[in-house]
Amino acid sequence: MTPSAPDGPVPKGRSRRNFAGARPVMADVARMAGVSKQTVSRVLNDHPAVRTETREAVQDAMRTLGYRPSRSARSLASGRTRMLGVISFDAARYGPASILTAINTAAQKAGYLVSSIALDTADHDTVVEAVNRLSAEGADGVIAIAPQLWVGRTLAEATDLGTPLVVLENALDDETSLVTGDSRTGARKATEHLLGLGHTTVWHIAGPTGWTSAHHRLTGWQSTLRAAGAAVPDPLVGDWSAGAGYDLGRRLARRPEVTAVFASNDQMALGLLHALHESGRSVPGDVSVVGYDDIPEAAYFLPPLTTVRTDFAEIGTRSLRLLVDRIDGPGESPRIDTLVPVDLVVRASSAPPPVR
């Protein structure tokens, strides 16, 4: 049974509907604050043309009434859906998964919903279908987690999104903003760390060809060795998996001159550690190992892994902020490239080389 309104006059600024347990609406807020519904709408959408005292009066009324604007009301008032699209590739990997989690968290705080599309391939038709779906859903903007070089080209060739776009990992064109971890600096820090311990050179297990981060880590490793006057061994190319690290690690374990290895991610470093152990090469007594990413398990490898920490949560958060800024500032916006800093985390897997 619906409770009836109390007898007597309704207090000034209140509509009788609130006393019947009904959810307050925008008209109730406008009545209590002594403003128009249009002004309430402007406050909800953070319009700059609202005086401070008026904004505060509307916000006080919303708190008093317990008013929560519906998403449809926001959309009608602003012409926006308050929904963002995310296109991700290889979303099961630790990095992309962590970035997507951060984007969802930041979007929720900013008052947006996220519609995510995870793609297994980056072929033209698949990307076009994903873009068209987000467009049909009315996405206010799109974030593309595009770790492979060809993903950027496919996005560029697929269609003109017509909405603000931020790309992670991969430069798309001269206009689209980019957010990525500083992989070249991370590789330099890892290589300099091993050289600084006294190793004459550093071997490298690289990520797969065509991946932006793998390419940057490879070039960062090469340039650091050349700058130090050290020999540059041929890199061994893996596929990010522990299995690839194990297989390539068995090859490295057979070479007595190998005393230091930089792996392009922690999973391949894990496989490398296992291969070295099976071959009787101790870490770090015989071979020092440095990984990349600082996955949660890295501190519990045997031995605990020295690695380069990438702040994936910061990458996701910065990309969301950048996209919202572009949505809020329509028109031509300059391209903004954001390199998120990385840190070397020194643990027990790296040490000076053995005394021959």
Buried (B, 14 or more C-beta within 10 A) or exposed (E): EEEEEEEEEEEEBBBEBBBEEEEBBBEBBBBBBEBEBEBBBBBBBEBEEBEEEBBEBBBEBBEBBEBEBEBEBBBEBBEBBBBBBBBBBBBEBBBBBBBBEBBBBBBEEBEBBBBBBBBEEBEBEBBBEBBEBBBEEBBBBBBBBBBBBEBBBBBBEBEEBEBBBBBBBBBBEEEBBBBBBBBBBBBBBBBBBBBEBEBEBBBBBBBBEEBBBBBBBBBBBBBBBEEBEBEBBEBBBBBBBBBBBBBBBBEBBEEEEBBBBBBBBBBBBBBBBBBBBEBEBEBBEBBBBBBBBBBEEBEEBEBBBBBBBBBBBBBBBBBBBBBBBBBEEEEEBEEBEBBBEBEBBEBBBBBBBEEE
